[in-house]
Amino acid sequence: MQDLLVRDGIAAFDVAVDERPARAQLRGQIARLELELAGLFAEAFGRVELDRRDTALAAQPRVLDLGELERMRDHLAERIAAARSALRRRAREETASRGLLRAMLERPADFKWVRVTRADVGEPGCGNWHSKPRLGPLGMLMGWWQVKVSSGCPLAGRLAAVER
């Protein structure tokens, strides 16, 4: 009878719980989430800056308990959601820039002095498309506009000449 008075919750029952299946399942989920996050980092490389910083749960290496594994899984899921959102936003910007470039190539006079870079449309390297008057000030007065395509980085040619 005094057993009932002394008992302080479920911990007093001395029941052994096997955490191994739950731990294995959480570690598998974390591994899949880390793989997906790595893929998103690879996709975003050079286009979108994603947050790479991660804080340790403890100062020393140790085995995480179930609660810490769950927090790690949830944190990874939040980082994946943020990375996907940033990539979707960047994809919308690149699509809009490609539309602007198509319109600019069709009607250069409607987009005077507009410049679209290769990075704006999601292409690697330097270079841009620039709407400017043909034949300088005379072309500007006559309304002769053209889209000039840049060949790339201005220093690339100089550096190649120096290396030779």
Secondary structure, 3 states (H helix, E strand, C coil): CHHHHHCCCHHHHCCCCCCHHHHHHHHHHHHHHHHHHHHHHHHHCCCCCCCCCCCCCCCCCCCCCHHHHHHHHHHHHHHHHHHHHHHHHHHHHHHHHHHHHHHHHHCHHHHCCCEEECCCCCCCCCCEEEEEECCHHHHHHHCCEEEEECCCCHHHHHHHHHHC
